[in-house]
Amino acid sequence: MGISPLTIGGVDIAPGSHRIIDLPVAPLYTHGDLAMAVHVYRSRRSGPVLFVSAAIHGDELNGVEIIRRLLKHAALKSLRGTLLALPIVNVYGFINHSRYLPDGRDLNRSFPGSASGSLTGRLADTFMREIVKQSTHGIDLHTGARHRGNLPQIRADLNDPETMAMASAFGVPVILHSRLRDGSLRAAMTEQRRPMLLYEAGEALRFDETAIRAGVNGIINVMRAIGMLPPSRRRQTAPQPVMTDQTVWLRAPASGVMRSLVSLGARVARDDVLGVIADPMGTAEQAVLAPNDGIVIGRTYLPLVYEGDALFHIARYRRKTATVASQLEQFQERYDQEPMSSDDPLDAPIAN
């Protein structure tokens, strides 16, 4: 059985080739051209077509580095099927260190887009036509917002068996059954009946070495699980992840300057003091108390808070909290000790 033809941006990609395709997007009002680059790795052997995308929010940088390392990974020599890698989807936001596009819209709330719509809608439409509709699977890479960090985690529709298998294979301890948001890429992929994962890790405009390493390994693990790469020869003892759909953002009970007392991944019990909010003079202080038992999977890094600001994102696991905490400790130790996949001295670990 022959391999199906593949054309992206009007360019035919032959089996066994690697091409970089520049997909034109709307030019700047200075008349300067912009393009969304797609790395296409195509095997001579048939198999899944996986897209891996980053910087849909232009200030979320970890995914850009994850894809750079992925494309240098030795495992790709054994590729079956096709890998579509897009390190910078929102090129406008990336240039301007911004989450949004110049029209002020969020690309991840604008899918499937429109060829005759706004700038954001047109970019979403290009991504759908050229990438999503040619793919069988997808992985989208994200971080927290500015001044807000996320523990490495997978968000996915766990009701779909194939998506569930991909999420389990990725290899991070925290997996959230996350509802679909209107206009999101995940919602558009679900509409197309294609499984997709969203990987969240780190903070906007910052590199996080642990999050990057976990992301690269996670993508390779998924590629093995869906038959794009052969099984690993290394014996891996990664613990089975624990899923939950119960998370809550703890919000500031008062305005002031917050001293955070817990870090990402911390195990907390109900009524534990997670931080203290004080006025700058120290004449009044108010404790920030955990509303329930759980694991801190997201937090703000900005000490200056207004009443109602989101401070700590807590995942509830009922009686499994201790298990998740133990798995997180093993996860951290693994990526602190694991050597880099590249022998290039220029690929030394990034200092956090």
C-alpha positions as CSV (number, residue, x, y, z in Angstrom):
1,M,0.0,0.0,0.0
2,G,1.5,3.4,-1.0
3,I,1.9,6.4,1.1
4,S,-0.8,9.1,0.7
5,P,0.4,12.3,-1.0
6,L,1.1,15.3,1.3
7,T,0.9,18.9,0.2
8,I,1.4,21.9,2.6
9,G,1.4,25.5,1.4
10,G,1.3,24.3,-2.2
11,V,4.5,22.3,-1.7
12,D,4.5,18.5,-2.3
13,I,6.5,16.7,0.3
14,A,7.9,13.4,-0.9
15,P,8.3,10.3,1.4
16,G,11.7,10.2,3.0
17,S,12.3,13.9,3.0
18,H,12.6,16.8,5.4
19,R,11.3,20.2,4.3
20,I,10.8,23.6,5.9
21,I,7.6,25.2,4.5
22,D,6.9,28.8,5.1
23,L,3.1,29.3,5.3
24,P,2.3,33.0,4.5
25,V,0.3,34.9,7.0
26,A,-1.1,38.4,6.7
27,P,1.7,40.9,6.0
28,L,2.5,43.7,8.5
29,Y,1.0,47.1,7.7
30,T,4.6,48.1,6.8
31,H,4.2,45.6,3.9
32,G,6.8,43.3,5.5
33,D,6.1,39.6,5.0
34,L,5.6,37.2,7.8
35,A,5.4,33.4,7.6
36,M,4.6,30.5,9.9
37,A,7.4,27.9,9.5
38,V,6.5,24.2,9.4
39,H,9.2,21.5,9.7
40,V,8.0,18.4,7.9
41,Y,9.7,15.1,8.6
42,R,8.3,12.4,6.3
43,S,9.2,8.8,6.5
44,R,9.2,6.4,3.6
45,R,7.0,4.2,5.8
46,S,3.3,5.0,6.3
47,G,2.1,5.9,9.8
48,P,0.3,8.6,11.8
49,V,0.7,12.3,11.0
50,L,1.4,14.2,14.2
51,F,1.6,17.9,14.6
52,V,3.4,19.5,17.5
53,S,2.8,23.2,17.9
54,A,4.1,25.9,20.2
55,A,3.7,29.7,20.8
56,I,0.0,29.8,19.9
57,H,0.3,32.3,22.7
58,G,3.3,34.3,21.5
59,D,4.9,34.8,24.9
60,E,4.9,31.1,25.9
61,L,8.5,30.1,25.1
62,N,9.1,26.6,26.6
63,G,7.5,24.9,23.6
64,V,9.8,26.7,21.2
65,E,12.8,25.1,22.9
66,I,11.0,21.8,23.2
67,I,10.5,21.6,19.5
68,R,14.1,22.7,18.8
69,R,15.4,19.8,20.9
70,L,12.8,17.4,19.4
71,L,14.0,18.1,15.9
72,K,17.6,17.1,16.9
73,H,16.5,14.0,18.7
74,A,18.2,10.8,17.5
75,A,15.0,8.8,17.7
76,L,13.6,10.6,14.6
77,K,16.0,8.5,12.5
78,S,13.5,5.6,13.1
79,L,10.4,7.7,12.2
80,R,7.4,6.1,10.7
81,G,4.7,8.4,9.4
82,T,5.0,12.2,9.4
83,L,5.9,14.8,12.0
84,L,4.7,18.4,11.5
85,A,6.5,20.7,13.9
86,L,5.5,24.4,14.3
87,P,7.7,26.1,16.8
88,I,6.1,29.5,16.4
89,V,2.4,29.7,15.4
90,N,1.6,33.2,16.6
91,V,4.6,34.9,14.9
92,Y,3.1,38.4,15.6
93,G,2.9,37.8,19.4
94,F,6.3,36.2,19.5
95,I,7.9,39.2,17.9
96,N,6.2,41.5,20.4
97,H,6.5,39.3,23.5
98,S,2.7,39.2,23.6
99,R,0.2,36.5,24.3
100,Y,-2.2,38.0,21.7
101,L,-2.2,39.0,18.1
102,P,-2.1,42.7,17.0
103,D,-6.0,42.8,16.8
104,G,-6.1,42.0,20.5
105,R,-7.6,38.5,20.1
106,D,-6.5,35.3,21.6
107,L,-5.7,32.8,18.9
108,N,-6.6,29.9,21.2
109,R,-10.2,31.2,21.4
110,S,-10.5,31.8,17.6
111,F,-10.5,28.3,16.0
112,P,-11.5,27.2,13.5
113,G,-11.2,30.7,12.2
114,S,-12.2,32.2,8.8
115,A,-10.4,32.9,5.6
116,S,-12.3,36.2,5.3
117,G,-12.2,37.1,9.0
118,S,-10.0,39.1,11.3
119,L,-6.2,38.7,11.4
120,T,-6.5,36.1,14.2
121,G,-9.3,34.3,12.4
122,R,-7.3,34.1,9.2
123,L,-4.3,32.7,11.1
124,A,-6.5,30.1,12.8
125,D,-8.0,29.2,9.4
126,T,-4.6,28.7,7.9
127,F,-3.6,26.4,10.7
128,M,-6.7,24.4,10.4
129,R,-6.5,24.0,6.6
130,E,-2.8,23.3,6.3
131,I,-2.0,21.4,9.5
132,V,-5.0,20.1,11.5
133,K,-6.9,18.6,8.5
134,Q,-3.8,16.8,7.4
135,S,-3.0,15.4,10.8
136,T,-4.2,12.3,12.7
137,H,-2.9,13.4,16.1
138,G,-1.8,16.6,17.8
139,I,0.2,18.0,20.8
140,D,0.0,21.7,21.6
141,L,2.6,23.1,24.0
142,H,1.8,25.9,26.5
143,T,3.0,27.6,29.7
144,G,1.4,29.6,32.3
145,A,0.7,33.4,31.8
146,R,3.1,36.1,32.8
147,H,4.1,35.9,36.5
148,R,2.3,32.6,36.7
149,G,3.9,29.2,36.6
150,N,2.4,25.7,35.9
151,L,3.6,22.4,37.1
152,P,4.2,20.1,34.1
153,Q,0.8,18.7,33.3
154,I,-1.4,17.3,30.6
155,R,-4.9,18.6,29.9
156,A,-7.1,16.5,27.6
157,D,-10.5,15.0,27.0
158,L,-10.0,11.7,28.9
159,N,-13.4,10.4,27.8
160,D,-11.8,9.6,24.4
161,P,-9.9,6.3,24.7
162,E,-7.2,7.2,22.2
163,T,-6.6,10.6,23.8
164,M,-6.5,8.9,27.2
165,A,-3.8,6.5,25.9
166,M,-1.7,9.4,24.6
167,A,-2.0,11.2,27.9
168,S,-1.0,8.2,29.9
169,A,2.0,7.6,27.6
170,F,3.3,11.2,27.9
171,G,4.8,10.5,31.3
172,V,4.0,13.4,33.6
173,P,2.3,12.7,37.0
174,V,-0.5,15.3,36.7
175,I,-3.2,14.7,34.1
176,L,-6.3,16.9,34.1
177,H,-9.6,15.9,32.5
178,S,-10.2,19.4,31.1
179,R,-13.4,20.6,29.6
180,L,-13.3,22.0,26.0
181,R,-13.3,25.8,25.6
182,D,-15.2,27.3,22.7
183,G,-12.7,28.5,20.0
184,S,-9.8,26.5,21.4
185,L,-7.6,24.3,19.2
186,R,-8.5,21.3,21.3
187,A,-12.2,22.0,20.6
188,A,-11.5,22.3,16.9
189,M,-9.5,19.0,16.9
190,T,-12.3,17.2,18.8
191,E,-14.8,18.5,16.2
192,Q,-12.5,16.9,13.6
193,R,-12.4,13.7,15.7
194,R,-8.6,13.8,16.1
195,P,-7.0,13.1,19.5
196,M,-4.9,15.9,20.9
197,L,-3.0,16.7,24.1
198,L,-2.3,20.1,25.7
199,Y,1.0,20.2,27.6
200,E,1.2,23.0,30.2
201,A,4.5,23.7,32.0
202,G,6.4,26.7,33.3
203,E,5.9,30.4,33.0
204,A,5.5,32.9,30.0
205,L,8.7,34.5,28.8
206,R,10.9,32.1,30.8
207,F,12.7,28.9,30.1
208,D,12.3,26.0,32.6
209,E,14.8,23.2,32.1
210,T,12.7,20.5,33.9
211,A,9.6,21.5,31.9
212,I,11.5,21.4,28.6
213,R,13.1,18.0,29.3
214,A,9.8,16.5,30.3
215,G,8.1,17.9,27.2
216,V,10.7,16.5,24.8
217,N,10.6,13.0,26.5
218,G,6.8,13.2,26.6
219,I,6.4,13.8,22.9
220,I,8.9,11.0,22.1
221,N,6.8,8.7,24.5
222,V,3.6,9.6,22.7
223,M,5.2,8.9,19.3
224,R,6.3,5.5,20.5
225,A,2.8,4.8,21.8
226,I,1.0,5.7,18.5
227,G,3.5,3.7,16.4
228,M,5.6,6.5,14.9
229,L,8.8,5.3,16.7
230,P,9.9,1.8,17.9
231,P,9.6,0.9,21.6
232,S,12.4,2.2,23.8
233,R,15.3,-0.2,24.6
234,R,15.6,1.4,28.0
235,R,13.6,0.0,30.8
236,Q,11.4,2.8,32.0
237,T,9.7,2.7,35.4
238,A,7.6,5.8,35.1
239,P,4.7,5.6,37.6
240,Q,1.1,5.5,36.3
241,P,-0.3,9.0,36.3
242,V,-3.3,9.9,38.4
243,M,-6.2,11.7,36.7
244,T,-8.5,14.3,38.2
245,D,-11.1,16.7,37.0
246,Q,-11.3,18.6,40.3
247,T,-9.2,21.8,40.5
248,V,-9.8,25.1,42.1
249,W,-8.0,28.5,42.0
250,L,-7.5,30.0,45.4
251,R,-8.0,33.8,45.2
252,A,-6.6,36.6,47.3
253,P,-8.8,37.4,50.3
254,A,-7.3,40.9,50.4
255,S,-5.1,43.3,48.5
256,G,-1.4,43.7,49.5
257,V,2.1,42.2,49.2
258,M,2.0,38.4,49.4
259,R,4.8,36.1,50.8
260,S,4.2,32.7,49.3
261,L,5.1,29.8,51.6
262,V,4.6,26.8,49.2
263,S,6.1,25.9,45.8
264,L,4.8,24.2,42.7
265,G,4.1,20.5,43.4
266,A,3.6,21.0,47.1
267,R,1.2,18.7,48.9
268,V,-1.2,20.8,51.0
269,A,-3.9,20.0,53.5
270,R,-7.1,21.9,54.1
271,D,-6.5,25.1,56.1
272,D,-2.7,25.0,55.6
273,V,-1.2,28.5,55.3
274,L,0.0,28.9,51.7
275,G,0.9,32.5,52.0
276,V,0.5,35.7,53.9
277,I,-0.8,39.0,52.5
278,A,0.4,42.2,54.3
279,D,0.3,45.9,53.6
280,P,3.7,47.3,52.8
281,M,4.1,48.7,56.3
282,G,3.3,45.4,57.9
283,T,0.6,46.8,60.1
284,A,-2.0,44.2,58.9
285,E,-1.5,40.6,57.7
286,Q,-3.9,38.0,56.5
287,A,-3.2,34.3,56.0
288,V,-4.1,32.6,52.7
289,L,-5.6,29.2,53.6
290,A,-5.9,26.1,51.5
291,P,-9.6,25.4,50.8
292,N,-9.0,21.6,50.6
293,D,-6.4,18.9,50.4
294,G,-4.5,18.7,47.1
295,I,-1.4,19.4,45.0
296,V,-0.3,22.9,44.0
297,I,-0.2,22.7,40.2
298,G,-0.1,26.4,39.4
299,R,0.8,29.6,41.3
300,T,1.4,33.3,40.9
301,Y,5.0,34.6,41.1
302,L,4.0,38.2,41.5
303,P,3.9,39.3,45.1
304,L,1.7,42.3,44.4
305,V,-1.9,41.2,44.6
306,Y,-5.4,42.7,44.5
307,E,-8.3,41.1,46.3
308,G,-9.7,38.4,44.0
309,D,-6.5,37.7,42.1
310,A,-5.7,34.0,41.4
311,L,-2.9,32.9,43.7
312,F,-2.7,29.1,43.8
313,H,-4.2,26.4,41.5
314,I,-4.9,23.3,43.5
315,A,-5.8,19.9,42.1
316,R,-7.9,17.6,44.3
317,Y,-7.1,13.9,44.4
318,R,-9.2,12.8,47.4
319,R,-7.4,9.9,48.9
320,K,-4.7,9.7,46.2
321,T,-2.9,13.0,47.2
322,A,0.0,11.1,48.9
323,T,0.5,8.9,45.8
324,V,0.6,12.0,43.5
325,A,3.1,13.7,45.8
326,S,5.4,10.7,45.7
327,Q,5.2,10.5,41.9
328,L,6.0,14.2,41.7
329,E,9.1,13.7,43.8
330,Q,10.3,10.8,41.6
331,F,9.5,13.0,38.5
332,Q,11.6,15.9,39.8
333,E,14.5,13.6,40.7
334,R,14.4,11.9,37.3
335,Y,14.7,15.2,35.3
336,D,17.3,16.6,37.7
337,Q,19.6,13.6,37.1
338,E,18.7,12.5,33.5
339,P,21.5,13.4,30.9
340,M,20.7,15.5,27.9
341,S,19.7,13.6,24.7
342,S,22.2,15.6,22.7
343,D,26.0,15.4,22.8
344,D,26.4,18.9,21.5
345,P,28.2,21.1,24.1
346,L,26.0,24.0,23.0
347,D,23.0,22.1,24.3
348,A,24.0,22.3,27.9
349,P,21.1,22.5,30.4
350,I,19.5,25.9,30.8
351,A,20.0,27.4,34.2
352,N,16.7,28.3,35.9
